[in-house]
Amino acid sequence: MAFPFCIPEDIEELRPFGYQVHQIHLPPTQDDQFGPIANIGTIAFDTHEELLWVGNIHGHVTSYYWPMERQLQKDKDMVHLSCMSFLGKDNSHILVAGCQKVMFKVDVQQGSIVEKMPANSEYIMMKNARLYICAATSTGSIEFLHPQTLQVVKTWNAHSSKISSMDAGHDYLVTCGWSTRPYGNPSLDTIAKVYDLKRLEQLAPISFPAGAAFVQVHPKLSTTSVVASQNGQIHVADIANTDQVRVVHMTLSSFMTVMVMSASGNVWAIVDQDNAIQLWGSQHKLSFCDAPRPTEFADAVAPVPHMAVDSDLPFSTIGMPFYHEKLLSNWGYERKLEASKQSPAIDPDVLKQLQPDPNGTGRAQWVRNPRKAPRNHVDKSTSREINGSLATVLRPISEKASNSEQCVNAAANAFAQIKLPSGIESVPQMYQCIPITYGDWKNSIFDFG
């Protein structure tokens, strides 16, 4: 479902911001150390692929479409890290700082700490502005650090309490923050302050009566900035001419917590207190970066063909992996049970001696016991039906009857009765013996090669 902005139809510049194109609601997930995780801390658009990165307050980072490969580095001086920034466009080193007295220079390719240095202040935000690294302190001031030496070039007291959002682009820095009042708690400033990074001087601020909480500098329009409040009111203003302001209202279910714009300027995302990520932009220009490269996904798992597992399925159809241990089907001999022997057929001579029931019912018949074995006794032999006298006699020792001498004599008689076929006619020609005759040429007639 799309929610249009309340903007005039003739404003072409604002049409890319006109519709909600997608919404992602992040449910709480269980973590072993921190418990349920759902609080989104920051989001960022990828500048090379069509990815949106989402990070929560416990350090978990997720990308949509695909999760990133994490590089974790731990140091005893890492107590309270809160911000980082690349030292250059083509530089693999990042500056990591926070509310602590030590900063770190980290190589992201090797995943190692290159250098430790003392921090001049406690930093909560960082932005790389090409000329300087703008670092926001916990007291509401901005320190401009040199990208090479990381020394403080100048300090700007932007807000009296603390800074809620800042963004840098096209040699401009725009900040939003809180200010203290004589009575009561700190409140959001009704202006967004602008600073010129080339001349290192403050410019005319952007008026925002609703309370400026978030700011973004447009990546394509050099003097355009987007200022937003917590309840969804947005002002699109020109830094060079602050009188030209366009007001946009958006529908939110709760207060806004994060706002970020893509590198192409066509899509921007906001996060509310319900941990829902909303993407806003044009449905015809929904691209995060100008020249995105294809995102690599994992190989799709081939679907398993349907197989009817029944009594007619041969076991050879189901493949077996390589194994080095005993299988579950390898039961020991102690679990082997011999099937019960079937009752032997009644001798026909016995059936001929059947006599009718003396009571005269005519149904039951009886016969005298021939006394070939003790009463209620049967031969303890295997249940297999084996044809042939030799196979019947040569049974395993565990399956033989108790009379061993009788079995030995029966086996000897069975071997004596075996007749093997003999004669040259029964032997194939290739295996027959070749008669050797000698003549005048002797051995020369044979090819022993």
ZAFINU-379889 format. One line per field, with one value per residue (C-alpha): residue number from 1; residue in three letters; x, y, z. Coordinates in Angstrom, 2 decimals, padded with zeros to 5 digits, m for minus. Example, Ala and Ser with C-alpha at 12.3 -4.5 7.8 and 13.67 -1.06 7.14 Angstrom:
BEGIN
num [1/2];
residuo [ALA/SER];
xx [012.30/013.67];
yy [m004.50/m001.06];
zz [007.80/007.14];
// end
This chain:
BEGIN
num [1/2/3/4/5/6/7/8/9/10/11/12/13/14/15/16/17/18/19/20/21/22/23/24/25/26/27/28/29/30/31/32/33/34/35/36/37/38/39/40/41/42/43/44/45/46/47/48/49/50/51/52/53/54/55/56/57/58/59/60/61/62/63/64/65/66/67/68/69/70/71/72/73/74/75/76/77/78/79/80/81/82/83/84/85/86/87/88/89/90/91/92/93/94/95/96/97/98/99/100/101/102/103/104/105/106/107/108/109/110/111/112/113/114/115/116/117/118/119/120/121/122/123/124/125/126/127/128/129/130/131/132/133/134/135/136/137/138/139/140/141/142/143/144/145/146/147/148/149/150/151/152/153/154/155/156/157/158/159/160/161/162/163/164/165/166/167/168/169/170/171/172/173/174/175/176/177/178/179/180/181/182/183/184/185/186/187/188/189/190/191/192/193/194/195/196/197/198/199/200/201/202/203/204/205/206/207/208/209/210/211/212/213/214/215/216/217/218/219/220/221/222/223/224/225/226/227/228/229/230/231/232/233/234/235/236/237/238/239/240/241/242/243/244/245/246/247/248/249/250/251/252/253/254/255/256/257/258/259/260/261/262/263/264/265/266/267/268/269/270/271/272/273/274/275/276/277/278/279/280/281/282/283/284/285/286/287/288/289/290/291/292/293/294/295/296/297/298/299/300/301/302/303/304/305/306/307/308/309/310/311/312/313/314/315/316/317/318/319/320/321/322/323/324/325/326/327/328/329/330/331/332/333/334/335/336/337/338/339/340/341/342/343/344/345/346/347/348/349/350/351/352/353/354/355/356/357/358/359/360/361/362/363/364/365/366/367/368/369/370/371/372/373/374/375/376/377/378/379/380/381/382/383/384/385/386/387/388/389/390/391/392/393/394/395/396/397/398/399/400/401/402/403/404/405/406/407/408/409/410/411/412/413/414/415/416/417/418/419/420/421/422/423/424/425/426/427/428/429/430/431/432/433/434/435/436/437/438/439/440/441/442/443/444/445/446/447/448/449];
residuo [MET/ALA/PHE/PRO/PHE/CYS/ILE/PRO/GLU/ASP/ILE/GLU/GLU/LEU/ARG/PRO/PHE/GLY/TYR/GLN/VAL/HIS/GLN/ILE/HIS/LEU/PRO/PRO/THR/GLN/ASP/ASP/GLN/PHE/GLY/PRO/ILE/ALA/ASN/ILE/GLY/THR/ILE/ALA/PHE/ASP/THR/HIS/GLU/GLU/LEU/LEU/TRP/VAL/GLY/ASN/ILE/HIS/GLY/HIS/VAL/THR/SER/TYR/TYR/TRP/PRO/MET/GLU/ARG/GLN/LEU/GLN/LYS/ASP/LYS/ASP/MET/VAL/HIS/LEU/SER/CYS/MET/SER/PHE/LEU/GLY/LYS/ASP/ASN/SER/HIS/ILE/LEU/VAL/ALA/GLY/CYS/GLN/LYS/VAL/MET/PHE/LYS/VAL/ASP/VAL/GLN/GLN/GLY/SER/ILE/VAL/GLU/LYS/MET/PRO/ALA/ASN/SER/GLU/TYR/ILE/MET/MET/LYS/ASN/ALA/ARG/LEU/TYR/ILE/CYS/ALA/ALA/THR/SER/THR/GLY/SER/ILE/GLU/PHE/LEU/HIS/PRO/GLN/THR/LEU/GLN/VAL/VAL/LYS/THR/TRP/ASN/ALA/HIS/SER/SER/LYS/ILE/SER/SER/MET/ASP/ALA/GLY/HIS/ASP/TYR/LEU/VAL/THR/CYS/GLY/TRP/SER/THR/ARG/PRO/TYR/GLY/ASN/PRO/SER/LEU/ASP/THR/ILE/ALA/LYS/VAL/TYR/ASP/LEU/LYS/ARG/LEU/GLU/GLN/LEU/ALA/PRO/ILE/SER/PHE/PRO/ALA/GLY/ALA/ALA/PHE/VAL/GLN/VAL/HIS/PRO/LYS/LEU/SER/THR/THR/SER/VAL/VAL/ALA/SER/GLN/ASN/GLY/GLN/ILE/HIS/VAL/ALA/ASP/ILE/ALA/ASN/THR/ASP/GLN/VAL/ARG/VAL/VAL/HIS/MET/THR/LEU/SER/SER/PHE/MET/THR/VAL/MET/VAL/MET/SER/ALA/SER/GLY/ASN/VAL/TRP/ALA/ILE/VAL/ASP/GLN/ASP/ASN/ALA/ILE/GLN/LEU/TRP/GLY/SER/GLN/HIS/LYS/LEU/SER/PHE/CYS/ASP/ALA/PRO/ARG/PRO/THR/GLU/PHE/ALA/ASP/ALA/VAL/ALA/PRO/VAL/PRO/HIS/MET/ALA/VAL/ASP/SER/ASP/LEU/PRO/PHE/SER/THR/ILE/GLY/MET/PRO/PHE/TYR/HIS/GLU/LYS/LEU/LEU/SER/ASN/TRP/GLY/TYR/GLU/ARG/LYS/LEU/GLU/ALA/SER/LYS/GLN/SER/PRO/ALA/ILE/ASP/PRO/ASP/VAL/LEU/LYS/GLN/LEU/GLN/PRO/ASP/PRO/ASN/GLY/THR/GLY/ARG/ALA/GLN/TRP/VAL/ARG/ASN/PRO/ARG/LYS/ALA/PRO/ARG/ASN/HIS/VAL/ASP/LYS/SER/THR/SER/ARG/GLU/ILE/ASN/GLY/SER/LEU/ALA/THR/VAL/LEU/ARG/PRO/ILE/SER/GLU/LYS/ALA/SER/ASN/SER/GLU/GLN/CYS/VAL/ASN/ALA/ALA/ALA/ASN/ALA/PHE/ALA/GLN/ILE/LYS/LEU/PRO/SER/GLY/ILE/GLU/SER/VAL/PRO/GLN/MET/TYR/GLN/CYS/ILE/PRO/ILE/THR/TYR/GLY/ASP/TRP/LYS/ASN/SER/ILE/PHE/ASP/PHE/GLY];
xx [000.00/001.36/000.90/001.28/002.72/000.46/002.34/001.20/001.30/003.38/006.45/008.66/011.57/009.64/008.11/010.97/009.99/006.29/005.40/006.09/007.35/008.16/008.05/010.09/009.06/011.83/010.50/012.53/015.11/016.68/020.33/022.32/023.94/021.59/018.17/015.53/017.01/014.79/016.04/017.44/020.36/021.27/020.69/022.71/022.39/025.16/027.01/027.99/025.14/021.38/021.66/020.26/022.30/020.57/022.37/020.83/021.97/023.79/026.14/024.25/024.35/022.00/021.76/018.74/019.19/021.97/023.87/027.42/030.61/031.49/034.97/035.19/038.08/038.39/040.71/040.86/040.60/037.33/034.98/032.25/032.55/029.77/030.98/033.43/034.39/036.62/039.76/039.44/037.52/040.04/041.47/040.98/041.53/038.68/038.72/036.75/035.92/033.32/032.71/036.19/039.70/041.21/040.61/041.56/042.72/041.58/042.50/039.25/041.01/043.26/040.85/043.55/044.18/046.85/047.23/045.89/045.75/044.30/040.93/040.50/036.82/034.08/032.65/029.13/028.97/031.42/031.08/033.75/033.38/036.36/038.16/037.77/036.39/033.52/033.25/030.32/031.10/028.82/028.63/027.05/030.17/031.73/035.47/037.02/039.84/042.50/042.20/045.97/047.15/043.79/044.53/041.73/041.74/038.79/035.94/032.40/029.88/026.81/024.27/024.22/023.13/023.90/023.61/020.81/021.76/024.26/025.24/027.98/028.13/029.24/031.42/028.49/027.72/024.15/023.36/020.28/020.43/019.10/019.41/018.99/016.25/016.29/013.50/012.71/014.41/016.41/014.30/014.95/016.13/013.75/016.59/019.06/022.50/024.69/028.49/030.72/033.64/035.72/035.72/035.19/032.41/028.75/026.03/022.40/020.41/017.36/014.17/012.17/009.43/008.38/011.76/014.61/015.56/017.05/018.90/020.25/022.16/020.99/023.83/022.99/021.65/024.59/022.65/019.56/019.06/016.17/015.22/012.67/010.95/010.11/006.42/007.07/007.11/009.81/011.24/013.20/015.27/017.96/021.07/021.93/018.39/016.70/013.48/012.66/011.27/008.90/006.92/006.05/003.95/004.22/001.98/003.70/002.34/004.93/007.86/010.72/014.08/016.41/016.39/018.91/019.07/020.58/023.62/021.47/019.04/016.06/015.27/015.35/014.52/013.12/012.81/010.11/009.81/007.98/011.21/009.58/011.75/009.90/011.34/010.14/010.80/009.62/008.34/010.01/013.45/013.88/017.69/020.02/023.13/023.91/025.80/024.97/026.87/025.01/024.68/026.07/023.67/024.26/023.74/020.16/019.63/018.41/014.93/014.77/012.72/009.64/010.14/007.46/008.95/007.08/007.77/008.60/011.40/014.87/017.44/019.94/017.82/018.75/022.41/024.69/027.32/030.86/030.99/033.73/031.60/029.06/025.63/022.48/021.40/024.54/022.97/025.05/024.55/023.02/020.04/019.60/016.50/015.73/012.28/010.01/009.98/006.85/004.91/005.83/003.27/001.22/002.22/m000.35/m000.35/m001.48/m004.30/m005.60/m006.09/m008.46/m011.48/m014.78/m015.68/m017.12/m019.71/m021.33/m021.05/m019.29/m017.02/m014.02/m011.71/m008.79/m005.87/m003.50/m000.09/002.55/005.12/007.99/009.12/008.44/005.15/005.06/008.65/009.90/013.28/015.31/016.51/016.53/013.42/014.98/013.74/016.94/016.78/019.24/020.62/024.09/022.74/020.37/023.18/025.87/024.29/026.12/027.18/024.83/021.91/022.69/020.91/022.52/023.58/027.00/028.17/025.10/025.70/029.33/028.31/025.58/028.05/030.55/027.86/026.73/030.24/030.68/027.57/028.74/029.74/031.65/031.46/034.72/036.01/037.47/034.09/032.99/036.11/036.08/038.60/040.55/041.28/042.13/045.68/047.58/049.57/053.10/054.60/058.15/059.10/062.03/061.79/061.61/060.89/060.83/057.25/056.01/055.58/056.66/056.90];
yy [000.00/003.43/006.59/009.76/012.97/016.01/018.04/020.00/018.18/020.88/020.44/018.20/018.32/016.56/013.76/011.34/011.68/011.25/007.62/004.92/001.99/m000.62/m001.28/m003.77/m004.59/m006.16/m008.51/m009.08/m011.85/m013.80/m013.22/m015.31/m012.36/m009.41/m011.08/m009.82/m007.53/m005.11/m001.55/m000.15/002.17/003.27/002.48/003.24/002.72/000.86/003.02/000.12/m002.41/m002.40/m003.03/m001.39/m001.93/m001.97/m001.96/m002.29/m001.02/m004.29/m004.24/m006.64/m005.56/m006.93/m006.13/m006.38/m008.35/m010.34/m010.33/m009.03/m010.89/m009.59/m008.49/m008.30/m006.72/m006.61/m004.48/m003.70/000.05/m000.39/000.68/002.82/003.13/005.03/006.39/005.85/007.35/006.53/008.66/009.07/008.02/005.39/004.75/001.41/002.92/004.04/006.19/004.68/006.74/007.10/008.32/007.35/008.77/006.62/006.59/003.77/003.67/000.32/m001.34/m002.86/m005.11/m006.79/m006.41/m005.10/m001.98/000.15/002.91/004.10/007.80/009.97/011.61/015.31/014.88/012.29/011.84/010.58/011.19/011.43/012.53/012.63/015.95/015.50/018.52/017.56/014.84/016.44/014.93/015.82/015.84/014.93/018.60/019.88/021.18/020.14/019.50/019.54/016.96/016.90/013.62/012.99/014.13/013.77/017.00/019.43/022.32/024.24/023.82/025.08/025.37/024.36/023.57/024.18/020.67/017.91/017.11/014.86/014.67/016.08/015.56/016.91/017.27/019.70/021.68/022.27/020.89/020.97/020.08/019.60/019.45/020.19/023.33/023.95/026.19/028.27/026.12/022.59/019.85/020.39/020.72/020.52/023.70/025.35/025.94/023.76/025.33/025.49/025.71/026.46/024.02/025.95/029.23/027.67/030.04/029.75/030.58/031.58/028.80/027.03/027.80/024.78/025.66/022.00/021.17/019.92/016.35/014.90/016.35/015.03/016.84/015.85/013.95/015.35/018.84/020.76/023.32/021.27/019.83/017.84/018.58/016.43/016.42/013.46/013.48/013.27/016.88/017.51/020.74/020.70/023.89/025.60/026.41/029.39/030.78/029.68/031.49/028.82/026.00/023.24/021.52/017.82/015.81/012.04/009.60/007.71/005.34/006.48/008.87/008.84/007.65/007.49/009.07/008.44/009.15/006.92/007.91/008.35/010.65/008.66/006.67/007.49/005.41/006.20/004.13/004.63/003.54/000.36/m000.80/m000.50/000.61/002.58/003.23/006.38/007.34/007.12/003.78/004.44/005.38/002.97/002.67/003.07/004.04/005.31/002.30/m000.68/m003.89/m007.19/m008.60/m012.10/m014.55/m018.03/m020.93/m022.12/m025.56/m028.02/m029.34/m032.93/m035.10/m036.73/m040.37/m042.80/m044.78/m048.07/m051.80/m051.75/m049.17/m050.77/m049.76/m048.96/m045.94/m044.10/m043.13/m043.56/m040.99/m041.88/m042.97/m043.95/m045.19/m047.95/m047.25/m047.39/m050.49/m052.39/m054.28/m056.67/m060.40/m060.00/m058.31/m061.05/m063.21/m066.40/m066.58/m069.28/m072.56/m073.39/m076.40/m079.50/m080.96/m083.87/m087.25/m088.52/m091.93/m090.27/m088.46/m091.78/m092.97/m090.15/m091.42/m089.62/m088.06/m090.69/m088.16/m088.25/m084.60/m085.50/m082.44/m083.32/m086.17/m087.71/m090.02/m091.94/m090.34/m092.06/m091.53/m090.32/m087.74/m086.96/m085.33/m081.57/m081.64/m080.39/m080.40/m077.24/m076.33/m073.30/m071.99/m071.87/m074.25/m075.59/m077.92/m080.78/m083.27/m081.67/m078.21/m079.65/m081.41/m078.70/m076.13/m073.73/m075.18/m072.86/m074.18/m077.89/m080.35/m081.56/m084.95/m084.06/m087.60/m088.22/m084.95/m085.91/m089.28/m087.67/m085.12/m087.86/m089.82/m086.70/m085.93/m089.54/m089.30/m086.15/m086.76/m084.06/m083.95/m084.98/m085.26/m083.01/m082.30/m080.45/m078.21/m075.12/m075.23/m072.24/m074.09/m077.48/m078.82/m078.43/m081.59/m080.81/m082.94/m082.65/m082.82/m081.93/m078.22/m078.89/m075.74/m073.48/m074.47/m072.85/m069.16/m068.54/m064.78];
zz [000.00/m000.95/001.07/m001.08/000.24/000.49/m002.13/m005.19/m008.51/m010.20/m007.98/m010.11/m007.71/m004.94/m006.98/m006.24/m002.55/m003.19/m002.36/000.15/m001.93/000.71/004.43/006.46/010.00/012.06/014.76/017.93/017.66/020.49/021.34/023.78/025.53/025.15/024.97/022.51/019.86/017.97/018.61/015.35/015.93/012.42/008.74/005.60/001.86/000.05/m002.48/m004.78/m004.58/m004.11/m000.38/002.72/005.88/009.26/012.61/016.06/019.42/020.25/017.25/014.96/011.30/008.65/004.97/002.74/000.44/002.18/005.51/005.58/006.48/009.90/010.94/014.69/016.54/020.30/022.37/026.07/025.32/023.41/026.17/024.56/020.78/019.02/015.65/012.80/009.45/006.50/006.30/002.54/m000.53/m001.65/001.80/003.57/007.03/009.24/012.35/015.25/018.33/021.05/024.57/025.70/025.75/022.97/019.20/016.82/013.23/011.81/008.52/007.21/004.68/007.24/010.15/012.50/014.55/012.89/015.47/018.81/019.60/022.37/021.71/022.33/023.29/023.58/020.07/019.28/015.48/012.57/008.96/006.27/004.46/002.06/003.49/007.15/009.35/011.24/014.73/016.99/020.71/023.59/024.63/021.38/019.59/016.27/015.92/012.46/012.24/009.54/007.54/007.60/011.02/012.84/014.68/015.59/013.10/014.52/017.00/016.36/019.20/017.24/020.00/023.72/024.79/022.26/018.58/017.32/013.61/011.15/007.52/005.28/001.52/m001.21/001.26/003.63/007.09/008.43/012.05/014.25/018.01/021.45/023.50/027.20/028.51/031.69/033.07/032.01/030.02/026.81/023.66/019.94/018.29/015.85/013.40/011.50/011.55/008.42/008.29/005.30/005.30/002.78/004.61/008.06/008.99/009.94/007.41/007.83/009.55/008.14/010.06/011.23/013.77/014.36/015.89/013.69/014.64/011.43/008.48/005.18/002.45/m001.02/m002.79/m006.25/m005.55/m004.10/m002.05/m001.11/002.37/003.85/007.48/009.33/012.69/014.90/013.89/010.12/008.95/006.30/004.90/001.64/001.77/m000.26/001.76/m000.43/m000.18/003.05/002.13/m000.50/001.62/000.53/003.28/003.07/005.53/005.91/007.78/010.59/013.21/015.77/016.16/013.68/015.00/011.93/008.48/005.68/001.93/m000.76/m002.81/m005.92/m004.14/m005.49/m002.35/001.31/004.36/007.77/010.94/013.56/017.17/016.09/014.35/010.94/008.01/005.33/001.89/000.14/m003.44/m007.00/m008.24/m011.61/m010.21/m007.35/m007.33/m004.37/m006.35/m009.85/m011.27/m009.07/m009.52/m009.26/m005.78/m005.30/m003.71/m002.41/m004.81/m004.84/m003.37/m005.99/m005.21/m004.05/m006.43/m005.02/m004.14/m003.06/m000.19/m000.08/m000.10/m003.84/m003.53/m003.90/m001.32/m004.07/m005.07/m001.86/m001.96/001.01/002.00/002.94/006.55/008.99/011.86/012.25/010.86/012.90/010.98/012.09/014.97/017.02/017.25/020.67/019.00/016.40/016.87/014.97/013.50/014.85/012.98/011.07/012.18/010.15/007.80/009.11/007.75/005.18/006.87/010.05/008.26/006.95/010.53/011.50/013.46/014.10/017.42/019.77/020.98/017.57/016.57/013.32/013.40/015.55/014.55/016.35/015.69/017.90/018.56/016.40/019.18/016.92/019.50/023.14/023.87/023.11/021.79/018.38/016.66/017.40/013.91/011.65/009.97/006.52/003.88/002.28/m000.70/m001.13/001.31/001.49/002.21/004.77/006.60/006.36/008.65/010.96/014.26/016.14/014.09/014.32/016.51/019.71/018.28/016.82/015.97/013.87/011.99/011.26/009.83/007.74/006.35/005.43/003.61/001.78/000.54/m000.59/m002.76/m004.57/m008.20/m010.04/m013.86/m015.55/m019.09/m021.69/m023.18/m020.01/m019.94/m022.21/m025.03/m023.77/m020.53/m022.05/m021.93/m025.21/m026.18/m027.22/m030.05/m031.31/m035.00/m037.20/m036.36/m032.61/m030.67/m033.70/m034.48/m031.25/m030.71/m027.11/m027.68];
// end
